[in-house]
Amino acid sequence: MTINIEDELNEDIFRERLNKYTKKAFRMLPEIDKPRILDIGCGTGVPTLELARLTNGQIIGLDTDQNSLDKLNKKIKEKGLSERVETVKCSMFEMDFTDESFDVIWSEGSVSVIGFERGLRDWRRFLKPGGFLVIHDEIKNTEEKLKKIPECGYNLLGHFRLPEDAWWKEYYQPCEKRIEKLRVKYRDNPKILTVLSEEQRKIDDVKRNLELHRSVFFIMQKK
């Protein structure tokens, strides 16, 4: 029997603990009936599915990693959301959606790929007049980012920082505990132990740089 260690790690369970902040950001938007939402850099879709729970709208999850999209597609099917949630494999550098086609563009942890300012400028054309952009980004240069928001054609509706230890307590520490248990379970499997060691190295890097793993939500409206 083939062992899928990613499934046993199941990091999405821990990522879901941060959905309370996704929900908080969403509640800062005015109510929109059946919004059309684009989730850029959706990964395995933890925020995507939370948005599906929070709205009655249509959601597109966009990412370049097919493995992550396959996992999200499986969850979409299991939750009976196929009529409202779909995925698109595409780079954020190559999006060709119709202009002014989304009520909301959502991005958690992905804007750094393209850069905060470029993301704001490039994505603006896909929003309907008065549409909304919500970005969850690293806390670095927050004040500079706040200044860029009006320059890029948005009004800031609000922003908030996650608690200083949120990522550690809600995500990385539980992941570390799961790794410890799996090390015992698979102590005689060198291949799996190698994978677990790599995951632990990532967590060790977070421990050494906790300040770099803080984040902030920006909630904006297109002018």
N, C-alpha and C positions, 0 to 999 in steps of 0.2 A: 504493500500500500504506500502510495506517494504521500509524503507529509508536506502540507502547505503551511510553512511556519508563519507566513504573513497573516493567514486566517487565524492562527492561534494567538498571534500578537494582538490582532484586532484593534489597532490603534484608533479606529473610528469611534469605538466606545468611549474612549477618553476624550477625543476631540468633541464629542457631543456635549460634554460638560461645559464647553464654552459657548454653546448655543444660546445661553441666557443673554449673552452680549449681542449676538445677532438679533435676538428678539428685542432687546432694548433699543438697538439702532433702528430696527424696522418700525417700532412704535413711535419713533420721532418723525415719521412721515405721515402726511395726511392720509385719510382712508381713500383707497382707490379701488373701484369695483372692477374685478377681472383684469388686473394689470398685466402687461406683457413685460417680463423680466428677463434680462440677460445676466447670467452669472459667469463672469470672466475668470478663468483659472479655477474651475470648479473642483478639480481633483476627483476624489471619490464621492464628492457631493454631500458632505455633512451639512454645510450651510444651505446648499441647494434644496435639500429635502426639508430643512427647517422653514425655508421660504414657502415651500409648497404647503406646509401645515398652517402657515400664517396668512395665506392668501387663497383666493379662489381663482387666481389667474393662470396664465401660461408661462412656463419657465423654460429657458434654454440654458443648459450647462455647457460651457465651452472649455476645452482643454486640448493639449497636444499629446497627452499620454494615453494611449489606447487601453493599457492595462487598468488605469484608474477609471476610464470611461466604461469599461466592461463591468467593473464592480458597481459603478453607479447604475448602469442599465439594469443589472440584476436586481438591485434594490428598488428601482422604479417599478419593475415588473411585480416584485413581491408585494409592494405596497399598493398595487393597483392604481398607479399614477401615470400610466402610459399615455392617457389622453391629455394630460396637462404638462408633463415634464418630458423633455427630450434632450439628447446630447448631440454636440457637434464637435468633431475633431478638427481643430483649426488653431493656428497661431494668432495671438492677439495682434501681431504685426500685419496680418493678412485678412482681417475681417472685412467682409463685403456685404454686410446687411444693408437693407434699404435705409436711407437717411430718415431720421425722425420716426423710427419704428418701435421704440421701446419706451415704456412709462418709467421704468427703473433699470439702471445698470448697477450691478452689485459686484464687488471685488474684494475677496478676503485673502490677503497674503500673496497677491499676484502682481500688484501694480509695480513692484520693485523690478520686475523683469523688463518693463518698458520705461520705467522712470515716472515719478509722481506727476510732474508737470506735463510730460508728453501724454501720459494716460488721460489726464483731464482734457487736454486739447484734442487728442485724436478721437476719444470716445464721445465727445460732446455732440457730434453730428448725428449719432445714432439715437439720441434722446428726442422725444417729442417736445414741443414747446412747453416749458414749465416742468419738464421731466426731472427725475431725481437720480443722483449718483451717490452711492454709498461705498466708501473705501475703508477697509480695515488694513492698516499698514504698520510697519515698524515705527517705534516712537521717535527714532532719530530725526532731527531737524523739523520737529513739529511746528515750531514758530515760523520757519521759512515756508513750510507747506501751507500754513494758514494764510500767509500773505499771497501765495500763488492762486488761491481759490478764486478771488474776485478778478484777478488778472486773466484767468482762463475762462471767464464767462459764467461764473456761478455765484449764487448767494449761499453763504454758509448758514445752514439751519441749526447746526450744533455739532459738537464733537465731545468725545469723552475718552479718557484713558482707562484701560483695564487695570484692575488692582495690580500693584507692583509684583506680587507673587502669583498672579493668576495662572500664567502658563506653566509655572513649576508645579504648583499644587494641583491644578486641574488636569494637566496633561503629562508633563515629563516625569514627575515622581510616580504616578500610577503606572506609566509605561515601564519605568525602571523596576518596580515591584513585579510586574508581569514577567519581565526578562529573568529576574532572579528565580522565579518559580519554574520557568521553562528550562533554565540551565540545569536544574535538578532533574526535571522530567527527561531531558535528552542528554544527560551527562555522558552517555556512551555513543553519541552521534556527533562525530567531529564536524561534519558539514553544517549541521544546524548550529552547533556551538560557535562556528566561525561567523555565521550570520548574526547570531545574538551578540557576539563580541563587537561587530560593526555597529549594531544598534546602540550598544552601551557606549561606544566611543562618541557617538553623536550626543548622547545625553551628558557625558562627561564634559563635552565642549560647552553645552548649555550651562552646566554648573559653574564653569570657570568664567562665564560671560553672561551672568543673569541680567545685567543691565541692558544688554543688547537684545534680549528676548522679551522686551516689553512692547506693547502695541496700543494703537489708538484708532478709534472710528471717526471718520469724517462724514457728515451727512449734508449733502449739497443739493441745490436746486438750480437747474439751468435758467439763466436770465432770459 
